[in-house]
Amino acid sequence: MRTTRIFAILLLAPAFALPAQDSNAPEPAVIANVRADQGPVRQVLVLENVVREALEKNPEAQSALHTVNALQRRVAQVKSLPDPMVSVGWAGNPAPFSLMQGDSSSYRGVTVSEQFPYPGKLKLRGQIASKEAQAAQADYEAIRRRITSAVRASYFDYFYLDRAIQTTERNKELLEKLSKIAEARYRVGKAMQPDVLRSQVEISLLIENLTVLEQQRATAQARLNVFMVRAPESPLPPAAEVEPATIRFSLDELYALAADNDTTVLRNKIMVERSRLGVALAQREYRPDIGVSYMFQQRSALPDMNGATFSVSIPIFYKSKQRQGVAEASEDLISAEKMRDNRLNEVKFELKQQYLTAKASERLLTLYSKGVVPQSSLALESSMASYQVGSVDFLSLLSNFTTLLNYEIDYYRQLADYETAVARIETLTGSDVAGPFVPVAPTPDSQPAKEVN
């Protein structure tokens, strides 16, 4: 009896495994020491530390950051005037810079010239370059959020596999005890041989499940190591306990947050502003640029001469250049606006999908923890007691055992799915949307829980 009571509460008890000491132990940056119920200190893998290390080391994020820095350095360049031109020349003697004596047409001189774009053009070019740098910044933030979401999803998968293995191992131990009970009853003629054989088959099936789960956990571990730019075989301790939290916002509020904070929406809004500036610049191209030059000449037997030249560009090919430039910029603006509107529609669907996934998992978590698992545990305890006195057959006992095992593992699967959905919602909204867990009614006909704003 005591064994089954302990087994019944194992689902809700914290489980930390002490990793073996090894020269290849994981780097301390991502682990933490915890103490559970005054027991020994255990090492666990901490999600926040894994995310931090992944962001610091990820090559894609570093590349995007350098792209942002590069584009920011373009702003000052495009706002600057063109480089002035300096030219030197002479006429008369073939020798450089020499004068032909007695010939007034012989000279040597220097000319300095500069082009001045029409007022406002340089400012607009700088604003356009600044918007492109802001768009790159949004791309960088999108990469950071995507990496964070992927790391969190991998971490929760690793957590689920950890707990599934621990649960299966505990159930395997219990099933071995049930098998011994069946053998003992068979020896005294109170059970049939198929009961013993069936229990052994079930033990073999659990061993098979453990093999698959361990392979999947090794894959999840390798994925986390790759995110942290480590060798895939680097050992990792068990994941820390995951406490579910309730989404604090309604779906409409999440839509509003995503419209303001989704990185792709932000980037598209920036590109709309950039395209509007592009239209303004294209229209400004109808205005002429001005050129100014200064000339100094020395002549043979004559006074030195100074001169200045002013030039203006004339847009006589406006039909094929400036007019088409304005049309091109206008098309770019329309395209950017459509991209913005399309992303707003897409993000609503993605949010709706993840919100429904999270709410379904939230309800199942409550159902498992408050109803199904405790009830299945009591059913198993009752059937064990009845089997020992011969009032329940072994198949019924085994059915109750399998039911409890499946629901325990399903609890952790739903918890991982719930946290993954919350992580993706936070990626879309750019906000911390989860608060303390508020259980929802486990019955199918109950009303949805009131959302906390």
N, C-alpha and C positions, 0 to 999 in steps of 0.2 A: 504493500500500500504506500509506504513512504517513498518508494522509487517512483511510482506513477504521480504522486503529488509534486515531487520535485520536477518531474518531467513536464507537468502541466504548466508550470510557471517559467520554464526556461525561455520561452519566447520573449518575455518582457524583461528578463534579467540581463544586465550588461555582460558581454562576453569579450574578454580581452585575452589573446594568446601571447605568451611570452616567447619572442623569437629566439632561436638558438644563437649563441654567441659565435661569431664568425669573423674572420679577418676581412671579409667582403661585406661587412655590415653596412646598412644604408647610411648615407650622410645624415648628420644630426639636424640639418636644416629643415627637414620635412617631417620629423617625428617628434613626439612629445611623450613624457612620462606621466602616467595617470595611476591613481590608486582607487580601486573599487571596493567598497564595503570593508574598509580597513585591511584589505588584503595586500599582497605584495605589489610593488610598483611594476606596471606593464608599459611597454612601448607600443605606441599606436601611430598610425599615419594620419597627419592633420591636413584637412582639405585646403585651408587657407595657405599653408606653407607650400603645398604642391602647386597651387595656382601661382603663387608669387615666383617660385623658381621657374616655372614654365614660361611666364611672361618675361622674366629677366634673360632667359637663355634662348628663347625661340628665334631662329634666324629670320623668319618671315616678318615678325614684329620689328626686329632690329632694322631690316631692310626698309620697311615702311616708314620708320622713324627717320632714317637718313633721307628718304625721298621727301618727307616734310621739310627737313632742314634745307635740302637743296632748293626746293621751290620757294622757301622763305627768302633765300638769298637772291632770288631772281627779281624780287620787288624793287630793290634799290637800283638794279641794273636797268630795268625798262623805264624807270622814272627819270633816268639821267639823260642829259643832252648827248647827241652824237659826239664822238671825239673830234676835236678841231683838226683841220688839215693845215700843214705847213709845207710850202713848196719853195724851192730856190731855183734860180735860173740865171743865165747870162746869154749875151749875144755879141758877136764880134769875133774875137780870137778863139781858136779851138781849145786853148789851154783853159782849164776850169777856172771860173770866177775872175778871169782877166779882162781888162778893157782894151779896146783898140784906140790908141791915141789919135786924136784929131777927127774921129768919126762920132758925130753926135747920136747916131743910132745905136752905138754900142752901149750896153748897160749890163749891170748885174744887180740882182734884187731878191727879195724874199716876200712871200705872200702868205698870210694867215687867213683862213676862212672857217666859218662855223655855220651850221644849219640850225634853225630854230623852228621846231614844229609849231603849228598853230596852237594858240593857248588852249589848254584843256586836254590836248591829246596825250601828253605825258602823264597827266594825273589819271586819266581813264586807263591807260595801259598799266599803271601801277595798281589801280584798283582791281583790274582784271587778274593780274598776277597774284594779288593778295587773295582773291576769291579761289584761285586754283590751289594756293597753299592751304587755304581753309578746307577745301574739298579733300586734299591729301591728308589733312589732319583727321577728317571724318573717316577716311579709309583706314588710317592707322588705328583709330578707336574701334572701328568695325572688326579689324583683325584681332585686337586685344579681347574684345567681347566674344568673338567666335572661339578663340583659343580658350578663354575662361569657361565658356559653355561646354566645349568639348572635353576639357579636363574634368569639369564637374560631372559630366555624364559618365566618363570613364571611371572616375572615382566611385560614383554610386554603383556602377556595375561591379567594380572590384569589391565594394562593401557587400553587395548582395551575394556574390559568389563566396566570399568569406563566411558569411552567416549561413548560407545554404550548406556549405561543407560542414560547419560546426553542427548544425541541426541534424544533418544526415548522419554524422558520426555518432551523435548522442542517440539517435533513433536506432542506429545499427547496434549499439550496445544494449539498448532495451529489447530489440528484437532477438538478440542472442540469448537474453534472459528468458524471453518467452519461449524460445526454441528449447531451452533446457527444461522449462516447465513441461512442455509437450513431451519431451523425451522421458521425463520422470513419470508422467501419467501413462505413457505408453508401456513403460516397464512394469507398472503395476496393473495393466489391463484396463485403465480408465480412459485411454485415448487410442486413436487409430494411427497406424504407421503413416498414412497420407498427411496427417497433421505435421508430423516431424519433417517429412520430405518437403512439404509446402513452406514451412518456416525456413528451411535451408535454401530453398529456391529464392525466397524473398531476401534473405541475407545476401545471396549472390547478386541479386538485382540492385541492392543498395550499394554493393561494392562497385558494380558497373556504373551506377550514377555518380559515385564518388570519383571514379576515374575520369568521367566526362567533366565534372565540375572542376576538378583540379587542373585539367587541361585548359578549361575556359578561364580559370583564375590566373594561370600562367600567362595566357594571352592578354588578359586585362592588366596584369602587372607589367608586361612588356610595353603595352601601350602607354601606361603612366610614365615609365622610364623614358620612353622616346619623347614624350612631351617635355620632360625635364632634361632632355639632351644627355641621357645616361645610357650606359650599355643595357640592352634589353634584359639581360640576365641578372641585373643588379637586384639583390634581395630587398623586399619591402616588408615592414611589419603589418599586422592586420589594420584595417581601417578603423578609425575612431567611431564611436557610436553616433548614429544619425538620429536627430530628434525632428519629427515632422513639424512643420509650421503651417499655419493657415494663411492663404492669400488675403491681404487686408483690403483689397480694392475690388470694386465691381468691374464688370466687363467694360462698361462705358468709360469708367475712369482709366482703365488700362488702355483703351483706344486713345484717349486724350494724351496719356503719357507717351505712348508710342509715336503719336503724331508729332510730339515735341522733341523726343529723344532718340528715336530709332536712327541709327547711323546712316542708313541708306536714304531715309527721308530727309535727314539733315543735309546730306551730300547733294541730293537732288534740289533742295531749296537753294543751296549755295550756287549750284550750277544755273538755276533760273536767274538769280541775281547777276551772276557772271555774264549770262547771255544778254541780259538787259543792258549791262555796261557795254557789251560788244556791239549792240545795236547803236548805242549812243556814240561809240567810237567810229563805227562805220559811217554814221551820218556826219561826224566831224571831219571825215576824210574829204568831203567836198570843199573844205576850207584849205587855202593854200599854205604851204610852208615857206619860210623866209630864209634866205641865205645872205650872210654878210661876210665880206672879205676886206682885208687891209693889205696894201702893197707898198713896199719901200724899194726905191731903185737908186742906184748910183750910176752917173753917166760921165763919159769922158769930157773934161773941160766944161762941164755944165753943172748947175746946182743939183743937189739931190732932189728926188721927186717922191712925193707921198700920194697915195691914191686909195680910194674906197669903192667897193662895188656892192650893190644890193640886188638880190635876185628873188623872184617869187615863182613858185611852181603854179602852173595853170592846168587845172584838171579838165582838159579838153576831151579826154577819152572817158568821160564820166558814165556814158551809156554802157560801156563794157567793163568798167572798173568800179567806180564808186557806187553806181546804182546796183550792180550785181553784188557788191560787197554788203550793201544794206539788206538786199534780199536774202543773201546767205545768212547774215546774222539774225534776221527775223525768223528764218526757218529753224536755226539753232535754238532760238528762244522757244518756239512752239514745241519743238522736240523735248526740250528740258522740262517744260510745263507738263507735257504728257507723261514723261517719265516720273515726275513727282506725283501726279495723280494716280498713276498705275501702282506705284509703291505704297501709297496710302491704302489702296484697295487690298494689295497683297498682305500688308502687315496686319490688317484686320482679320483676314482669314487665318494667318499663322497664329495670331493671338487667340482667336476663337478655338482653334484646334488644340493648342496647348492648355487653354483654360478648361476645356471640357475634359481633357485627359487628366489634369490635376484634380478636378472636382470628382471625377469617377474614382480615381485612386484614393482620394481623401475619404470618400464614403466607404470604400472597401477596407481601408485601414481600420476605421472605426468598427466596421462589421466583424473583421477578423479578431481584433484585439478585445472587443467588448462582448462579442457573441459567439462566433463560430469556434475559435480556438479554445476558449474555456469550456464550451459545451462539448466539443469533440474530446477534450481531455477528460471530462467527467464521464463521457460515454466509454472511453477506453478504460478508465479506472474501474467503472462498473462491470464492463465485460471481462476484465481480468479477474476480478473477484468471482464473478459467476462461472468463468471457465474453470477456475480452481476447484469449484464444488460440483462441476459437471452440468450446470444448467444452461450454458451457452456453448455452441460449437466453436471450433477453432477458426473456421472461415469468418464468422461474425467478429471474433476478436481481431483477426488479421485485417478485416475491412475497416474497423474502427482505428486501428493503428495506422493504416495507409492514409485514411482520411485526415487524421491529425498531422501526419508528416507533410502531406501535400499543402494543407492550409498554413502550416508554419512557414514553409518555404515561400508560399504565395504571399504571405505577409511581407516578407523582405523584398520580394519582387515588386510588389505594389509600392512599397516605400521608396525603392530606387527609382521607379517610374515617376512617382510623384515629385521627388526632388529634382529629377531631370527635367520634368515639365516646368517646374518653378524656375530652374536655371535658365531655360530658354525664354520664358516670359520676361525675366529680368534682363536678358540680352536684348530683347526687342524694346523694352521700356526704358532701359538704362537706369532702373530704380530698384531699390530693395523693397520687394512687394510682399514679403512673408512676415508674419507676426507669430505670436504664441499659438500653438495648435488648439483649435476649438473643435472637439468631436462633433460629428454630425450624426443624426439619428440613423441607426443601422437598419431600420425596417424599410422595405421597399416602398410602402405607401406613406412614409413620413414626408413632412414639408422640408424643403431645402433650408439649410442653416442661413440665418441672416448674416449678410456680409458686413464686415466692420470697415468703415471708411476711415 
